[in-house]
Amino acid sequence: MGTKEPPIPRAATTDATDPADTTGATQQSAPPRTGTDKRGAVVAALMLTMALTALDSSIIATAVPQIVGDLGGFSAFSWLFSGYLLAVTVTLPVYGKVSDTLGRKPVLVVGAAVFLLGSLLCALAWNMTALIAFRIVQGLGGGALQGTVQTLAADLYPLAERPKIQSKISTVWAVSAVAGPGIGGVLAAYADWRWIFLINLPIGAVALWLIVRHLHERRRELGRPRLRGRIDWPGALAVFACGGVLLTALVQGGVAWPWLSARSIALFGTGVALLAVVVLIERRAAEPIIPGWVWRRRTIAAVNLALGALGLVMVAPTVFLPTYAQAVLGLAPVAAGFVLSVWTLTWPLSAALSQHVYRRIGFRDTALLGIGLGSLILFAFPFLPYPGQAWQPTLLMLLLGAALGLFQLPLLVGVQSTVGWSERGTTTASVLFCRQTGQTLGASLFGAIANGVLASRLGGASDLDSVTRGLSTGTPPEATRRAIAAAVHAVYFGAAGAAAVAFVVVLVVAPRRFAVIEE
């Protein structure tokens, strides 16, 4: 049992056992060794699988006009994204626990099958309501793919090699962010928007074949064997219902209806009641979906909170920077997309190189360095000259991607390395769940901030989306440009504050040295 960080062993040679839980959690089963004789094929399958989810939203975004023109339902099209996001987020904890109980392979196979079924149904949709429902089916599979791929990446590689696979996964996201809009535009313009979903089928089929053929898990049971295979289905249903209601209230509040409307109050009230039900069920369950040790252990709790704050931070550039680039800088949509996409180039590169930093100073201090730099970069954005040049925010985005790569990957690799196989799925899912929830909160919070600034500057023109749509008519009036600049600056100040919160959480809550399991 190890209690120190690097030096890190170069290869795993034996099954690792969980460390004694210094915060009161009981010791879990030892990890199974995942067969690595065909590890390259499995990694290819994981990258293809991750590409399915990484391409999903970016490839659809550019085809929205064609979809709406064919199916109608413009007022509800935002649920193409919100419905999928909700399904992914609320299923992450469930799939994490199931993968710790039954193994990664069955969860990944079922998740991929459900995602592909949802893709086929989306391609066959006859109206917007059906398409939204089938997108939710896709999300039910997507939750299994996101969490299980990240967990398997840690299973397949010893600690010394995990940055390699994580950087490959980050590269998949980077390439998808850049290529997705272009692929979606080409398919929508020269083929049919339904091919956006049909293209998933051959990719997913190859990934499924590789997983079924080459991924082999060998389990060695140590301790509590009678509980192996028991799944807390009432808890899973309660978590799904509670998360769905609360996230719906956050996604739609202030957009589809006012925050203080009867609908908002009813949804939040129902969510709180369901949260009480979740707590009651989980306290009585032998193997709860969200076990208490996820929050009792300092390392996991700190990483959950820090990456939840990262979810908030990510909203500022991804949602608001394209609007700023078009309205304030006067860039065309393609050029505005490039200003945003550059951070996907430095993020995976920084993540891949972060191992050289955390091997010297540790996981916590590397993360502090990354988020500290990130908060300064975000804080600098509002001080860019008006209207400014395109290279100025582009440079800041390059630096921000490098800073956040230095922040996220050490925390993810570090927290995965403090648990054994039987807890790694739950741990990874809790981290991803918190990040996704942070993004949902950030979209609602920063949207309200931006709308408030616009309302004060434009005398009631408080709908940022309507201002953005107005860009298609030409260069907006000077007053509108300045109002949008002020709104985006306020959002970046908020993101800098969220980054500062993440810094404080890691500094105060996370232990100075992660209790890494020696392999």
N, C-alpha and C positions, 0 to 999 in steps of 0.2 A: 504494500500500500504506500503510495507516494504522497507527500505533502508539500512538494516544492514544484516550482516551475522549471524551465530549461536550466541546465542542458537537457535536451530532449533526445530520447533514444532514436536511432536511425531506422529501426525496423521492429515490428511486433513479432514476437516468437512464441508467446504463450497466451492462453486465455487470461484476461485480466479480471480481477474481482473488484467489486465496489469497495470504496474506502469506508471505514467506519463513519457513520453520520455524526458529525460533531454538533449538529443542531437538533438532534432528537429524532431524525428519521431512521426507520429500520433498514437493515442491510438487505439488498435485493439480490436477484439471481445474477450469476456470472454471465457474461456475454457469450453468445454463440460465435464461433468463427465463421465468417462468410467466405465461401470458397473463392480463392483468388487466382486459380489457374486460368480462368477466362476473364480476368479483371478488366482487361481492355475492352472486351465486348460489353461487359456490364456498364462500364463508364460511358461508352458510346450510347447505350440504351438510356442511361440517366440523362445525358445531354439532349438526346432527342425528346425525351419525355419532358424535360424542363423547357425545351423550345416550344412545345405545345402551349404551355401556360404563359410563357414569356411573350410570345407573339400575339396572344389572344386579344388583348385590349387595343394594342397599337395598330394591329392590322384591320380591326373593325372600325376604328375611329374615322379613317379616311373614306369609308364606304357608307357612312350614315346617310348622306343625301340620297344615294341610290336605293338604300333599304327603305327609307321613308317614302321615296317616290313610288316604290313598288307596293309596299304594304300599308302606307299611311301611318297614322298614330304618332305624329310628330310630338305631341304633348307628353308622350310616355317613353320616348326613345332613350332618355337618360337611364331608364331601368335596364337597358341592355348591359350597362356597365355596373350599375348599383346592385342589380339582382345577382349577377355573377359574383361580385365582391362579397356580398352578404353570405352567399352559400359557401364560398371558400373560407371565409373568416370563421364562421360558426362551426364548421366541421373540422378545423385543424386540431383542436384538443381531442376530439373523438378519435380521429384517425391516429393521432400520436399514441394514445393509450392502447388502441387495438393493435398497432404495430409492435408495441412492447409485449403484448399478450400472445398474439398469434404469429408474429414474425412480419418482416418488411415485405416479403415477396407477395403474399396474398393481398395485402393492402394495396400495393402498387399495381398488381394485375387488375384487381377489381376497380380501383380508381381510374386506371387507363381505359378500361372497358366502358365505364360509366361516362367518362369524358368523351370518348369516341361516339357512344350512343347519342349523347347530347348534341355533338357536332352534326351527326346525320339528321337528327330531328330538326335542328336549326335550319339546315339546308332545305328541309321539306316544309318549313313553316308557311302558313297561308295568311296570317295576319300578324300584327305587332304583338298582340296578347300571346299568341302561340309562341312567337319567337322569344319573348321575354321568359315564358315558362320553360322553354327548352334551354335557354341560357342558364337558368337556375340549375337545371339538370347537369349542364356542363360544369357549373361551379361545384356541385356535389362531388364530381370526380376530381376537379382541380384541387380541392383541399387535400385529397389523398396524395396527389402528385407532388405538390409543393413541399409538404412536410416530410414525406417519405424519401424523396430524392436527397434532401439535405441530411437526413438521418443516415441513409445508406452511404453517403459520401464519407461520413465519419466512421461507419462500420468497416468500410473497405480499406481505409488507409490508416496506418499508425500516425500518431501525433506529428511526427517529423515531416510527413508527406501530405498532411491534410491541406495546407495552403495551396498545393498544386491542384487538387480536385476542386477546391472552393473557387480558385481563380478561373478554372475552366467554366464552372457554372456561372460565375459573374460575367465571363466573356459571352456566354449564351445570351444573358440578359442584355448586354451592351449591343451585340449584333442585332438582336431582336428589336431593340429600341430604335436603332438606325434604319434597319431594313423593313420593319413591319409596316410603317405608313406607305412606303413605296410599293411593296407587294400588294397591299390592300388597294391602293389607287389603281395599279395596273389591272388587277383582277376585276375591279368594279368597272373600269373604263372599257376594257377590251374583252372581257368574258361576261361574267355575271356575279353579282355579290354573293350568291350561294356557294361559289367556289371558295370563298374565304373560309367556309366551314368544311367543305368537302376535302380541301387540301390537307386537313388534319388526319384523314383516314389512312392514307398510305404511310405517312410519317409515324403515326401511332401504331400501325400494324407492324412495322419494322421494329419499333421499340418493344412492343409486346413480345414479338418472337424472340428477340435477344434476351429479354428478361426471363421468359419461360425456359429457354434452352440453357442459359449460361449462369443464372443466379441461383446458387445453392446455399442454403443456410443450415448449419449443423448446430443443434442446440445441446447444451450440457446443463442439466437441471441441478441447481444448488439451492435448497431452501424453499419452503412453502410450495411444494409441487402441487398440492391439492387445489391451489388457487389458480394455477396456470390454466388458461382457457376460459376463466370466468370473466365475463364482460358486464359492466354496469350499464345495461341498456336503458333502464329508467333515468339514470343520470345523464346518459348521452342525449336522450330525447329532451330532458329538461334544459340541458346546456344549449342545445340547438334552438329550442323555442325562446329561451331567454335572450340569447345572443341575437337571434333574428329580429325580435321585437325591439330591443334597445338600439341595434344598429339601423333598423328602419327609421326609428325616431330621429336618430342623428343624421342620417343621409337626407331625409326628406324635410326635416325641420328647418324652417327659414327658407325653403325652396318651394315645395309643393303646398305648404301651409305655414302660417305664422308660428313662431316658437311658443307663444302663449295661447294658441288655439286649443279648442276642446280635443281635437284629434291628437295634438302633441302631448297634452296632459294625460290623455287616456293611454297612449302608447308608453309613456315613461312610467305611469302608475302600474300598468300591466307588467312592464319589464322589471320593476322593483319587486313586485309580488312574485314573479317567476324566479328572480334571483334568490329570494328567501326559500323558495321550493328547492332550488339547486343546492343551496347550503344544507338544507335539511336532509336531502337524499344523499349527498356526498359524504356527510358526516356519519351516516349509517352504513354506507357501502363498504364491502370488504376490499374491493379494488376500484376506488373512485376514478372517474374520468379526469377530474382535476384534483389530484392528491394535494394534501396540505403541505407536503414537503417542498413543493414547487415555490412556495412563498416563505417557508421557514428557513430555507438555506440561503445564506447571505449572497453567495455568488449568483445563484439562479435568479433570486429576487432582484438583485442589482442589474443584471443583464436584461431581464424582462422590462424593468422600468426604463432603462437607458435606451433600449431599442424601441420601446413605445414612444419615447421622445424623438427618436430618429424618424419614426413614421410621421410625426408632426413636421419635422424639419423638411422632409422630402416633398411635402405638398407645395411649399412656396415656389420652388423652381418648376416643378412638373406641371402645375396647374396655371400659374400666373405669369411665368416668364415669357411664354409665347405671345400672350396678349401685350405685354410690355414691349417686346421686340417689334411687333407690328404697329402698335399705336404710337409709341414714343419714338422709336428709332426709325420707323417708316420702312421696315423690311417686308419683303414678300413672305408668304406663309412658309415656303421651303427654306428660305434663309433664316426665318425665325425658329424653325424646327432645328436647324443646325446649331444655333446658339445654345439651345437646350441640350442637344445630343452630345455635345463635346464632353460633358461630365461622365458619360458612359465609356469614354476612352481612358480617362485617368483613374476611374474607380477600380476596375479590375487590375490594372497595372499596379496601383498602389497596394491593393489587397494582396497580390502575389508577392510583392516585396516586403510586406509587413512582417513576415516571419523573421527577417534579418534584424528587425527592431525588437520584437517581443522576446526573441531569444536572449537579447542583451538586457533589456530593462523590464520584461514581464508583460503579461497581458494587460493588466490594469493601467500601467503607466503609458503603454502604447496607445490604448484607447483614449486616455486623457489627452495625450498629445494630439491625436486626430481630431477629437471633438473640440478641443480648445482652439485649434487652428480654424476649424469649421465655423465656430461661433464668431470669430474675428472676421472671417470672409463674409459671412452673412450680414454682420453689422456694417461692413464697409459698403455693401451694395447701395443703400439709400444715399450715400454721399457721392455717388457717381455724378458727373456734371450733366446738366439738362440742356439739350436732349442727349448729348453724348454720341459716341461712336460705337459701332457694333463690336469692335474688338475688346472694349472695356468689360461688358458683362460676359463676353466669351472667355476672357482671361480668368475672371472670377469663377466661372463655372468649371473651368479646367482645374483650378486650385481647389474648389470645393469637392469635386469628385475625388481628388487625391487625398484630401483630408478625411472624407467619410469612408473611403476604402481602408484607411489606416485605423479607423474607429470600429467599423462593423465587424470585419473579419476576425481580428484578435478576440473580440468578445464571443463570437459564435464558436470559433475553434476552442477557445478557452473553456467555455461552459460545457461544451460537448465532451471535453476531456476530463471533466470532474465527475462524470457519472459512468456507470457500466451500461452494458447493452440493454438490460431490462428497464432502464430508466431514460435511455437516450432519446427514444421516440417522443415520450411525453415532454421531456425537457426542450427538445428542438421545436415541437409544436407550440409549446407555451411562449417561446421566444418569437416565433413567426406570428402567432396570434396577437401578441402585444404590439408588434410592429404594424400589422394590418389594422388593428383597432386605433392605433395612433394616427394612421393615415386617414381613417374615417373621421376621427375627431378633428384632425387638422383641416380637412376639407370643409367641415361645417363651421369651425371656429374662424378660420382665415377668410372663408367666404363672407361670414358676417362682418368681419373687420373691413374687408374691401368694400362691401356694399355700404357700410356706414360712412366710410371716407368719401365714396362717390356721392352719397346722398348729401353730405355736408358741402361738398365742392360744387355740385351741379344742381342744387336746389330740388332734390327729390328723385333724380335719375339714379336710383339705387340698385338697378339690376345690372350687374357686371356682364352677364351674358348678352343682354340687349346691346350694351355698348360695344362688345366684341363683334357681334353680328353686323353692327353698323360700319365696321372697318371695310367691309366688302364694297361699300359705295365709294371709297376713296379715302384720302387723308382726312382724319377727323378734325374738327375745329380745335384751335389752340387750347381753349378752356377744357375740352374733353381730354386732350393729350396730357395736360398738366394734372387733371383729376386722376387719370389712370396711373400716372407716374406716382402720385402721392399715395394712392391705394396700394400699389405694389410695394412701395417703400415701407408702408405700415406693415404689410404682410411679412416682409423680410426682417423687420425689427422683431416681429413676433416669432419668426423662425429662429433668429439669433437668441431670443429668450429661451426657446425650447432647447436649443443646443446648450445654453448655459445650465439649464436644469439637468440635462443629461450629464454634463461635466460634474456637477455637484453630487448627483446620485452615485456615479462611479467613484468619485473621490471619497465619499462618506460611507456609502453602503457596501461597496465591493471590498473584499479583503485585499490587502496589498499583494499577497501571493495566492494564486488559485491552487486548490488542493488537487493537483493533477494526478491521475492514476498512472503509475509506471507500467509500460507495456513491454 
